[in-house]
Amino acid sequence: DETPPVTTREIIRFWNEHYGESIADSSYDDVRRKDLIWLVEGGLVAKSAGNPTADTNDGTRGYSLTEEAHILIRSYGRDTWEEALITFRNAVGQLKDRLSKAREFKGVPVKLPEGKKLTLSPGPHNKLQQAIIEEFLPRYAKSPKVLYIGDTAKKILLHEEEEL
């Protein structure tokens, strides 16, 4: 039986209701970046379980336990725990190993008009930013300069405050 994925807002509501927390519904991004990331990296939770191609900031992006985590959790407190833990670690590795390895980042490369290169996180919004900067600006603006670029993964990639 498969449990449907839950959004970060649903997680916040659960925490508030069952654990007496008072986390604002608008804190969904903090929950993703500060809490869920460790469970995802540890192989316990699947991000975008409902839609694997969902953008990082997609409000419908859901999270659920991985199949390996289901098996591991069900064995807790039983004679099969040690064996399940070894099987889990063999399947997903250990968190320290996963965090120490260099991750392959399939970002969106952007070359600014003045030649500086940036890499945006993957997603349709950033592909649009790339097209505006690399195709629209040179075609329709005389001596363009990009003063600000925001990104879903890193909020501010470029901010030329003095020129804004």
ChimeraX attribute file (.defattr): number of C-alpha atoms within 10 A of each C-alpha:
attribute: neighborCount
match mode: 1-to-1
recipient: residues
	/A:1	3
	/A:2	7
	/A:3	7
	/A:4	12
	/A:5	20
	/A:6	18
	/A:7	21
	/A:8	23
	/A:9	21
	/A:10	14
	/A:11	15
	/A:12	20
	/A:13	16
	/A:14	13
	/A:15	14
	/A:16	15
	/A:17	11
	/A:18	9
	/A:19	9
	/A:20	9
	/A:21	12
	/A:22	11
	/A:23	14
	/A:24	11
	/A:25	14
	/A:26	11
	/A:27	12
	/A:28	18
	/A:29	16
	/A:30	11
	/A:31	16
	/A:32	20
	/A:33	11
	/A:34	9
	/A:35	11
	/A:36	19
	/A:37	15
	/A:38	15
	/A:39	15
	/A:40	18
	/A:41	18
	/A:42	20
	/A:43	23
	/A:44	21
	/A:45	22
	/A:46	22
	/A:47	27
	/A:48	20
	/A:49	19
	/A:50	17
	/A:51	14
	/A:52	11
	/A:53	13
	/A:54	17
	/A:55	17
	/A:56	16
	/A:57	13
	/A:58	13
	/A:59	13
	/A:60	16
	/A:61	20
	/A:62	21
	/A:63	22
	/A:64	21
	/A:65	22
	/A:66	16
	/A:67	15
	/A:68	18
	/A:69	20
	/A:70	13
	/A:71	16
	/A:72	21
	/A:73	15
	/A:74	12
	/A:75	16
	/A:76	13
	/A:77	9
	/A:78	9
	/A:79	9
	/A:80	12
	/A:81	16
	/A:82	14
	/A:83	11
	/A:84	20
	/A:85	18
	/A:86	12
	/A:87	15
	/A:88	19
	/A:89	15
	/A:90	10
	/A:91	11
	/A:92	15
	/A:93	15
	/A:94	14
	/A:95	15
	/A:96	10
	/A:97	9
	/A:98	14
	/A:99	12
	/A:100	8
	/A:101	8
	/A:102	7
	/A:103	8
	/A:104	6
	/A:105	10
	/A:106	10
	/A:107	14
	/A:108	17
	/A:109	15
	/A:110	20
	/A:111	13
	/A:112	17
	/A:113	15
	/A:114	10
	/A:115	8
	/A:116	8
	/A:117	10
	/A:118	15
	/A:119	16
	/A:120	23
	/A:121	19
	/A:122	19
	/A:123	17
	/A:124	12
	/A:125	13
	/A:126	21
	/A:127	17
	/A:128	12
	/A:129	18
	/A:130	20
	/A:131	12
	/A:132	14
	/A:133	20
	/A:134	15
	/A:135	11
	/A:136	12
	/A:137	17
	/A:138	15
	/A:139	11
	/A:140	9
	/A:141	9
	/A:142	8
	/A:143	9
	/A:144	14
	/A:145	15
	/A:146	14
	/A:147	12
	/A:148	13
	/A:149	17
	/A:150	14
	/A:151	17
	/A:152	17
	/A:153	13
	/A:154	10
	/A:155	9
	/A:156	11
	/A:157	14
	/A:158	13
	/A:159	13
	/A:160	11
	/A:161	8
	/A:162	6
	/A:163	9
	/A:164	7
